[in-house]
Amino acid sequence: MAATRALLAAISSSCARRIKIQSSTSSSSSSCSILQFQRRESIIIARSFSSDTNSSPDISRLAETARISLTSAEIEECEPKIRQVIDWFGQLQHVDVNSVEPAIRAEMEGGSLREDAPETFENRDSIRASIPSFDETYLKVPKVVNKE
Amino acid sequence: MSTTLLRTIQPNHFTLLGTALFRRNRTTTTSRHISVRCLGSQTASSQPRTAPKNHGSNKLDEILRDYEAVIGIETHVQLSTSTKAFCTCPNTYGSKPNTSICPVCMGLPGALPVLSSKVVDFGVRLGLALNCGLSLKSKFDRKQYFYPDLPKGYQISQFDVPIASGGYVDVDIPLEFGGGHRRFGITRVHMEEDAGKLLHSDTGDYSQVDLNRAGVPLLEIVSEPDMRSGIEAAEYGSEMQRIVRYLGVSNGNMQEGSLRCDVNISIRPIGQAQFGTKVEIKNLNAFSAMSRAIDYEITRQALLYNQGQADQIVTETRLWDEGAQKTVTMRKKEGLADYRYFPEPDLPEVILTQEYVDSIRASLPELPEAKRRRYEAMGLGIQDVLFLANDVSVAEYFDQVIGKGADVKSAANWLMSDIAAYLKNEELSISDVKLTPQELAELIAAIKDETISGKIGKQILFELLAKGGTVQGMIKEKDLVQITDPVEIEKMIMKVISESPKQLEQYRSGRTKLQGFFAGQVMKMSKGKANPALLNKILLEKLDAKE
């Protein structure tokens, strides 16, 4: 269901963060050497993640950070499904990457940069018209005091 | 020990990681560890640093005998590019709200970001100017949070692989605050985009958003926590401003918001290895405010320590209240913010070639630090050096004047006194004056070779500044050539003496101060053109001779 898909997107980004934070306490000298460090120490933190039963995703916190409201019934329903999806991805951990240079991101064609030449978008009126709470000059929004 | 160090320096994730990643040379974490990095007149390691002179506040000096302040600064620099970072919307200040928008910066479905080459250029430029190592491969990440001024629900930034890291900046502390050199470390420089502007309405139940600023390119500079006082922090900030203006990457106006500084400050009893709890201060609109806010915060925290209430100091963000001249709680940070960083899938790696970096390095202008050292080597005093190197246009003007052969000290004096006063009065900048560097050099030369007197020089300076023209032209036009013929001067002196017999008698009977009266009369007669030295010499002879 849509809520599950949305939650998974939120989880995938928090997983990445957790791996990085664990390695930060070991004072590695560059992010690329995170995996190297792990190899040296024979502790493959990334691999242990999928079988780590202590770190089941905190669904209610995830839902909160993603601003998705779930009832407690929905939370209970989501949890095993999300766990299953993560474990399914966990298969990737079994690949031997010891001889592969870590990439900083998944490769993409291009690297194309744009020239610094201004162009006004011709249809700004329709952008503004499509904003329900636009009041002539500004977007009117509810008052929010705290950033997340 | 290292986890303690990391935990207490900065509260949010990425800098936690940042300090871990980029602290290459640190093998120890002893208490003097941070202060060792600062060069200059302070001794490192064992002795407590002598507290820098403050604004004459004895209370603060007392506190600084017992406590050490540890200060780091995060600076956001808005780049003066023509377009936004990831779309071709114009990047201009002061446009009508919500007119510089497009689907990309509005975060509309299906729109994709495309990075501007200028942003990379400016990033490399600033990284090199701050003596950083560059990451030839870096990437963008999404920093996710919800806020009305953030259309996409995330900010495109650089999390763990910034474009530049591990640098330093050298500053000179102004003489009135103790002088001396300092070196402050730079942890990292990274590229990111700005959010829109949020205005809170007075009625209180709604706010207003202007997205002209959303997507404007920023460079964020994170310093090492090397500053130890409000003055050091203010000088660091000023140097950042100087550098971005010298490079031309930003206009560095704090009032406009193109340069924003947030201060992170903690204190600890001198000798303690562990860092204290860190507090963030925002809403600083000027370097002087930064300095005062830091002084206030040091005092506030020290007071709590002294009262045994150090635990009342919590990790939080405080705002500087300029009216009340104090920091106030904005919100308490409940735990670390979770930005759920992940690599931005819509943008490729940023790849720099060594040739590209080298070509930018070769095109860097002379930076403030290099200029200051060069001016010092020319024999100028530090006060002059700091003045001349502060504004890149003034320094350029000065360089051109001495390039035409003018005497260094004279050129410096003219710029610092008469010309500076004129600029201040007329509210102009050096680029507006009609006096060309060539003509200033001429003026200096004309005074030096005694064609005109110094006083006359000052007079025509004013006119040259306002209306332009040439020195030679003015001298001719107004017949200003100095009278240096002793015979002529003597004639005038004899005339004056003969016309003032009363004063002559008074002089002869002891009122030698009246020499000034005679000199003044001769000057008047010569329309200010008599050479003063010669005048006085001959005058004295004549006055004393007839005795």
Interface residues (C-beta under 8 A of the other chain):
Chain A: A10 S12 S13 S14 A16 R17 K20 I21 S24 T25 S27 S28 S29 S30 S31 T65 R67 I104 R105 A106 E107 M108 E109 G110 G111 S112 L113 R114 E115 D116 A117 P118 E119 T120 F121 R124 I127 R128 F134 D135 T137 Y138 L139 K140 V141 P142 K143 V144 V145 N146 K147 E148
Chain B: S2 T3 L6 H13 L16 L17 A20 L21 R23 R24 T81 S82 T83 T88 C89 P90 N91 K96 P97 N98 T99 S100 I101 C102 P103 M106 L108 V114 L115 S116 S117 K118 V120 K137 S138 K139 R142 Q144 Y145 F146 Y147 P148 D160 V161 L198 L199 H200 S201 G204 D205 Y206 S207 Q208 V209 D210 L211 R331 A337 D338 Y339 R340 Y341 F342 P343 P345 P348 E349 V350 I351
